[in-house]
Amino acid sequence: MPSSRPPRPPTVIQGIAGSPGVAVGPVVVLGDLRATFSHRQIKGDEVEAELARVALAVEIAKASLVEVGERVAQGPLGESRAILDAYLAMLGDPFLHEKVERLIRKDRLCAEWAVVSASDEVTRLFGSGHNEDAYIQERKHDVVFVCDRLVRALAGTEPTLSLTEPAVVVARDVSPADTAAMGEMPVLAFVTERGSRTSHTAIMARALEIPAVVGVESPLLGELRTGDQVVVDGFRGVIVVNPTPLIIEDALARAKRHSAFSQGLRGGGRDRPTMTACGELVRIDANIELPEEVSVAIEAGAQGIGLYRTEFLYVNRNVPPTEEEQYAVFQRVVEQMDGRPVTLRTFDVGGDKFASAFALPPEMNPALGLRAVRLALRVPDVFLAHLKAMVRAAAHGDVRIMIPMVTSLEEVRQVKRLLLQAESELGYQGPRIRVGMMVEVPAAAVIADVFAREVDFFSIGTNDLVQYALAVDRTSRKLATLASPFDPAIVRLIDNVVRAGAARNIPVALCGAMAQDPLGAVLLVGLGLRCLSMGAGAVPEIKETLSRVTVAECERLAQGALEADTAEAVEELLAGELAGRLLDILTGSVE
């Protein structure tokens, strides 16, 4: 039903680009999709009955998720079924059930109230604050989604959303299970208040090829009403409310052109190597967090996995995963890549990436505290099992191991000693496993020449490098304009690392967000990088970008960037030279 409010001028709302594409249509605003219930105290003789209700609800919730999984198994979300499988496992998590039982037995809460209270307790373990790491926000959402599924089963309710006409779904949040169910409806786009580009909902939206803008914190989102007309731009993370006819016409044309452009890139460039206009090869890999993203990376044309974040194995559980559990996951990823290289990053837990499997003390400044390799070396038994799982996976393909947040040579040497111990205890006889390090701390970038004597490769992580070098919290929206990878300090640090790698003849890759920016990719090639790793969705565009430039042009622009004095000057230099040739890629059109 069209909105009855008088016409208003166009309004632009900024969010995060969750899934590429452009959509135009009316809004359907969803209320809170979480189940409602009464907060009821129970009597002592009701305790066992409430516990039995929980046990039955777990089975009902599992059956519901299995049904959704079976519906999507043969469609575009087939590989994303693993997300639903993870939720199935979480429904049986003893850590959660112990809390629920305690709240029912000791606090005499009804089953629904106990589940929600247990959910609140678990999510509080992840920390709090508006500037949390996107990864941690997503893990907290996972707990909430699973517990909500359980409350729905207890209450006997399911969402009643049923779209019969094409519409843009606007909600505070949408669980992956609900996203999967909506995949069969005429959803034009998703807009959510919560979420990030790496959230499960965004991943599933990309699998469905539905545009999405997530993480919209603007109060203007709350003013949207069902029937309002909007343009959703999943490239830039922008929503235009009350667009003019001219804006709508342009958006529809862009949507059509992008569809043709994207299909052309995928159809013609998936399996061909990335090559500059002058014939120089550049390796394009994908960053992944979950095993189900492997197929998306392959489909996009990635030549390997340049960064596999393994810390997801340690969250939502009160004990670390066993060696066998980790090996099963790593083996699956390596076998799916079918000989393509897979770089497994050892767990980056701690700081703002909380995992209840580790008893970490609170810290005044967690970003500078016990995290990543520092934490791993404090728990050698846990870390050894982690490394053993990786060594075993190396028997199934090309596996490299990468150490995060390195600041000292001794950290590298300790990890290498533990790796040798893992290989010895396993009797490993396979090919030598290459060991590299993330360069994401300024100290490591400054003395990269020293580290180059100890490792087999570097991978520059620009997200944290920007944060630490520029003293800007990378999760702060207010400071986002300051956190630029084009800052002269960052450009020079990257240049230093590349030169150090070249001097020792070791490969240097870059796996930060800078790699998936077309202008950034050109600059990086000019600085000497020949391996870039990025989100799978950006792979086709970056492959096409680099095919249009020569190495000589890239090097000339890189030299200019090294001489520039501001981030704005670097971006203006790149845009001024390249905008004409890359306009279609930068705007998503083919004109």
Secondary structure, 3 states (H helix, E strand, C coil): CCCCCCCCCCEEEECEEEECCEEEEEEEECCCCCCCCCCCECCHHHHHHHHHHHHHHHHHHHHHHHHHHHHHCCCCCHHHHHHHHHHHHHHCCHHHHHHHHHHHHCCCECHHHHHHHHHHHHHHCCCCCCCCCHHHHHHHHHHHHHHHHHHHHHHCCCCCCCCCCCEEEEECCCCHHHHHHHCCCCEEEEEECCCCCCCHHHHHHHHHCCCEEECCCCHHHHHCCCCCEEEEECCCCEEEECCCHHHHHHHHHHHHHHHHHHHHHHHHHCCCCCECCCCCECEEEEEECCCCHHHHHHHHCCCCEEEEEHHHHHCCCCCCCCHHHHHHHHHHHHHHHCCCCEEEECCCCECCECCCCCCCCCCCCHHHCCEHHHHHHHCHHHHHHHHHHHHHHHHHCCEEEEECCCCCHHHHHHHHHHHHHHHHHHCCCCCCCEEEEEECCHHHHHCHHHHCCCCCEEEECHHHHHHHHHCCCCCCCCCHHHCCCCCHHHHHHHHHHHHHHHHHCCCEEECCHHHHCHHHHHHHHHCCCCEEEEEHHHHHHHHHHHCCCCHHHHHHHHHHHHHCCCHHHHHHHHHHHHHHHHHHHHHCCCC
